Amino acid sequence: MKRTLQAGLLLLTGAGVLRVSLFSDIVLRYVKAGLQPYVIASGVCLMALGLIGAVRDRPGRDGPAKDEPGHEHGHEQVQENEHEHEHGHDHSHGPRIAWLLLLPALALLFYAPPALGSYTAARDNAKVVEDYDRFDPLPSHGPAPLSLTEFIARAQQDDHQALKDRTVLLSGFVTPGKNGTWDLTRLLVACCAADSQSLTVTMHGVQAPPADTWVKVTGTWHHEGTLGTPSAALALDVTSLRRIPQPPSPYLDRAPAIDS
């Protein structure tokens, strides 16, 4: 790969990185929100390196004149470069493997891959929810909005059984299950999509929407096992369901907003 093409590839890659990180929140499909500034900085560096390379290697750049001192040295350098080229050591060209950067650069510019979904969740290990020291009281009336993390913790750790016969509101995406059931799922990441772990709550009573559909569900804890102990089922008897758009930060497990 010639140096001018290397510079162009750097510019293309930098533009793709900035497109998903600076000019949109697409980057949150791949990394945690706290890493977005570093991705932006990487895109800026790639663009800067590409511009520097393009300026340095632009056609028509002046070299040493024939009658000026140093011409003899320049002639020797040309001979040396020709000698290297004959022996397969032409350092004016980069490795051909650099072309492999072209496809991901074009993907970031024209088709950014979606966030992880049901395919990953069905193959992930379930995330173990940490022990809660205490639970805040649920709202006195209406459905209680909970993150999947808090629902799972309350179902298996809350000695006061606050979920008993209580309507809750959850949100996540659909992962097809077995025997007519399906899972409401969230994926959590520690750094990026490569280290994702899943949170799942099994849904009963409503036909499964298409896989990867984001939904908001209302229902009550599915009576199976003993509430407040590890034997409690992580499941919900759904009374209502509504499709929602994918949130900007799909790996952030938050309680859904109550519909006004």
C-alpha positions as CSV (number, residue, x, y, z in Angstrom):
1,M,0.0,0.0,0.0
2,K,1.4,3.4,-1.0
3,R,1.8,6.1,1.6
4,T,-0.8,8.3,0.0
5,L,-3.3,5.4,0.2
6,Q,-2.3,4.9,3.9
7,A,-3.1,8.5,4.6
8,G,-6.5,8.1,2.9
9,L,-7.3,5.0,4.9
10,L,-6.4,6.7,8.1
11,L,-8.7,9.6,7.2
12,L,-11.5,7.2,6.3
13,T,-11.2,5.3,9.5
14,G,-11.0,8.5,11.6
15,A,-14.1,9.8,9.8
16,G,-16.0,6.6,10.6
17,V,-15.0,6.7,14.3
18,L,-16.1,10.3,14.6
19,R,-19.3,9.7,12.8
20,V,-20.4,7.1,15.5
21,S,-18.9,8.8,18.5
22,L,-18.9,12.6,18.0
23,F,-21.9,13.2,15.7
24,S,-24.1,10.5,17.1
25,D,-24.4,8.1,20.1
26,I,-24.1,5.0,17.9
27,V,-20.8,4.2,19.8
28,L,-22.9,3.4,22.8
29,R,-23.9,0.2,21.0
30,Y,-20.3,-1.0,21.5
31,V,-18.8,0.6,24.6
32,K,-19.9,2.1,27.9
33,A,-20.8,5.8,27.9
34,G,-17.8,6.7,30.0
35,L,-15.5,5.5,27.1
36,Q,-17.1,7.7,24.5
37,P,-14.7,10.7,25.0
38,Y,-11.7,8.3,24.5
39,V,-13.3,7.0,21.2
40,I,-13.7,10.6,20.1
41,A,-10.1,11.3,20.9
42,S,-9.0,8.3,18.9
43,G,-11.0,9.5,15.9
44,V,-9.4,12.9,16.1
45,C,-5.9,11.4,16.3
46,L,-6.6,9.2,13.2
47,M,-7.8,12.2,11.3
48,A,-4.7,14.2,12.3
49,L,-2.3,11.4,11.3
50,G,-4.1,11.0,8.0
51,L,-3.9,14.8,7.3
52,I,-0.2,14.9,8.2
53,G,0.5,11.9,5.9
54,A,-1.4,13.5,3.1
55,V,0.4,16.8,3.3
56,R,3.9,15.2,3.6
57,D,3.4,12.9,0.7
58,R,1.4,15.2,-1.6
59,P,2.4,15.0,-5.3
60,G,4.7,17.8,-6.6
61,R,6.4,18.4,-3.3
62,D,9.8,20.1,-3.9
63,G,12.9,18.0,-3.5
64,P,16.6,19.0,-3.7
65,A,17.6,20.7,-7.0
66,K,20.2,19.1,-9.1
67,D,22.7,21.9,-8.8
68,E,22.3,22.4,-5.1
69,P,24.4,20.7,-2.4
70,G,23.0,17.4,-1.4
71,H,22.1,16.4,-5.0
72,E,24.8,13.8,-5.0
73,H,23.5,12.4,-1.7
74,G,19.9,12.4,-3.1
75,H,21.1,10.5,-6.2
76,E,22.7,7.9,-3.9
77,Q,19.5,7.7,-1.9
78,V,17.5,7.0,-5.1
79,Q,20.0,4.2,-6.0
80,E,19.6,2.8,-2.5
81,N,15.8,2.8,-2.8
82,E,16.0,1.1,-6.2
83,H,18.3,-1.5,-4.7
84,E,15.8,-2.2,-1.8
85,H,13.0,-2.4,-4.3
86,E,14.9,-5.1,-6.3
87,H,15.3,-7.1,-3.1
88,G,11.7,-6.8,-1.9
89,H,12.4,-4.2,0.8
90,D,10.8,-1.1,-0.6
91,H,10.0,0.9,2.6
92,S,7.8,3.5,0.7
93,H,5.0,1.0,0.8
94,G,3.1,-0.2,3.9
95,P,1.9,-3.8,4.5
96,R,-0.9,-5.0,2.3
97,I,-2.7,-6.3,5.3
98,A,-3.6,-2.7,6.1
99,W,-6.4,-3.0,3.5
100,L,-8.3,-5.0,6.0
101,L,-9.1,-1.7,7.8
102,L,-11.1,-0.6,4.8
103,L,-14.2,-2.7,5.5
104,P,-14.7,-1.7,9.1
105,A,-14.1,1.9,8.2
106,L,-16.8,1.8,5.5
107,A,-19.1,0.0,7.9
108,L,-18.8,2.8,10.4
109,L,-19.5,5.4,7.8
110,F,-22.4,3.8,5.9
111,Y,-23.8,0.9,8.1
112,A,-23.0,0.9,11.8
113,P,-23.6,-2.6,13.2
114,P,-26.5,-2.8,15.7
115,A,-26.2,-3.4,19.4
116,L,-26.0,-6.9,20.7
117,G,-29.3,-8.6,21.1
118,S,-31.1,-11.9,21.6
119,Y,-28.5,-14.0,19.7
120,T,-25.9,-13.0,22.2
121,A,-28.2,-13.2,25.2
122,A,-29.2,-16.8,24.4
123,R,-25.5,-17.7,24.5
124,D,-24.3,-15.6,27.4
125,N,-23.8,-16.6,31.0
126,A,-26.4,-15.0,33.2
127,K,-25.1,-12.2,35.3
128,V,-25.1,-12.8,39.1
129,V,-26.9,-9.9,40.8
130,E,-25.0,-8.6,43.9
131,D,-26.5,-8.8,47.3
132,Y,-28.5,-5.7,48.3
133,D,-28.0,-4.4,51.9
134,R,-31.5,-2.9,51.9
135,F,-34.4,-2.1,49.6
136,D,-36.2,1.2,49.3
137,P,-40.0,1.1,49.8
138,L,-41.9,0.7,46.6
139,P,-44.4,3.4,45.5
140,S,-47.6,3.3,47.5
141,H,-49.8,3.0,44.4
142,G,-49.6,2.3,40.7
143,P,-47.1,-0.1,39.0
144,A,-43.6,0.1,40.5
145,P,-41.0,0.8,37.8
146,L,-37.9,-1.4,38.4
147,S,-34.7,-2.2,36.5
148,L,-34.2,-5.9,35.8
149,T,-31.4,-5.9,38.3
150,E,-33.6,-4.7,41.1
151,F,-36.5,-7.0,40.2
152,I,-34.2,-10.0,40.3
153,A,-32.7,-8.9,43.6
154,R,-36.1,-8.2,45.2
155,A,-37.5,-11.6,44.0
156,Q,-34.6,-13.6,45.6
157,Q,-33.3,-11.4,48.4
158,D,-36.1,-9.3,49.9
159,D,-37.2,-10.9,53.2
160,H,-40.2,-8.6,53.3
161,Q,-41.6,-10.0,50.0
162,A,-42.5,-6.5,48.7
163,L,-43.2,-8.0,45.2
164,K,-46.0,-10.2,46.5
165,D,-49.1,-9.4,44.4
166,R,-47.5,-6.1,43.5
167,T,-47.7,-4.8,39.9
168,V,-44.3,-3.8,38.5
169,L,-43.1,-2.2,35.3
170,L,-40.1,-3.5,33.4
171,S,-38.4,-2.9,30.1
172,G,-35.9,-4.7,27.9
173,F,-35.7,-6.6,24.6
174,V,-37.2,-9.9,23.6
175,T,-35.3,-13.2,23.6
176,P,-37.3,-16.2,22.4
177,G,-37.5,-19.0,25.0
178,K,-38.9,-22.5,25.3
179,N,-42.4,-23.9,25.6
180,G,-44.2,-20.8,24.5
181,T,-42.4,-18.5,27.0
182,W,-39.9,-15.7,26.2
183,D,-37.4,-13.7,28.2
184,L,-37.2,-10.0,28.8
185,T,-33.5,-9.3,28.6
186,R,-30.9,-6.7,29.3
187,L,-27.2,-6.9,28.4
188,L,-24.7,-5.3,30.7
189,V,-21.1,-4.5,29.9
190,A,-18.1,-3.8,32.1
191,C,-16.1,-2.1,29.3
192,C,-17.4,-3.0,25.8
193,A,-19.8,-5.3,24.0
194,A,-17.2,-8.1,24.1
195,D,-17.6,-8.7,27.8
196,S,-21.4,-8.6,27.9
197,Q,-23.5,-10.5,30.5
198,S,-27.3,-11.0,30.4
199,L,-30.1,-10.3,32.8
200,T,-33.3,-12.2,32.0
201,V,-36.8,-12.5,33.4
202,T,-39.2,-15.0,31.9
203,M,-42.5,-13.7,30.7
204,H,-45.8,-15.6,31.0
205,G,-49.3,-14.9,29.6
206,V,-48.5,-12.9,26.5
207,Q,-47.4,-14.1,23.1
208,A,-43.8,-13.3,22.3
209,P,-43.1,-10.3,20.0
210,P,-40.4,-10.7,17.4
211,A,-36.9,-11.3,18.7
212,D,-34.9,-8.2,19.7
213,T,-38.1,-6.0,19.9
214,W,-37.8,-3.5,22.8
215,V,-40.9,-3.6,25.0
216,K,-42.2,-2.2,28.3
217,V,-44.2,-4.8,30.3
218,T,-46.6,-4.6,33.3
219,G,-47.3,-7.6,35.4
220,T,-46.9,-9.4,38.8
221,W,-44.3,-11.8,40.0
222,H,-45.0,-15.4,38.7
223,H,-45.8,-17.6,41.7
224,E,-43.1,-20.3,41.6
225,G,-40.7,-21.0,44.5
226,T,-40.5,-19.0,47.6
227,L,-40.4,-15.2,47.2
228,G,-37.4,-13.6,48.9
229,T,-35.3,-16.7,48.6
230,P,-33.0,-18.1,45.8
231,S,-35.8,-20.5,44.9
232,A,-38.0,-17.7,43.7
233,A,-38.7,-17.8,40.0
234,L,-37.3,-14.9,37.9
235,A,-40.6,-14.6,36.0
236,L,-43.5,-12.2,35.5
237,D,-47.2,-12.8,34.7
238,V,-47.7,-10.1,32.0
239,T,-50.9,-8.1,32.0
240,S,-49.9,-5.5,29.4
241,L,-47.2,-4.9,26.8
242,R,-46.1,-2.0,24.7
243,R,-43.4,-1.8,22.1
244,I,-40.8,1.0,22.6
245,P,-37.8,2.3,20.7
246,Q,-34.3,1.0,21.6
247,P,-32.9,3.4,24.3
248,P,-29.8,5.4,23.4
249,S,-27.7,3.4,26.0
250,P,-28.9,-0.2,25.5
251,Y,-26.4,-1.6,28.0
252,L,-27.6,0.6,30.9
253,D,-30.2,-1.2,33.0
254,R,-32.5,1.5,34.3
255,A,-36.1,1.5,35.6
256,P,-38.5,2.5,32.8
257,A,-40.4,5.8,33.0
258,I,-44.1,5.6,33.9
259,D,-46.3,6.5,31.0
260,S,-48.1,9.8,31.5
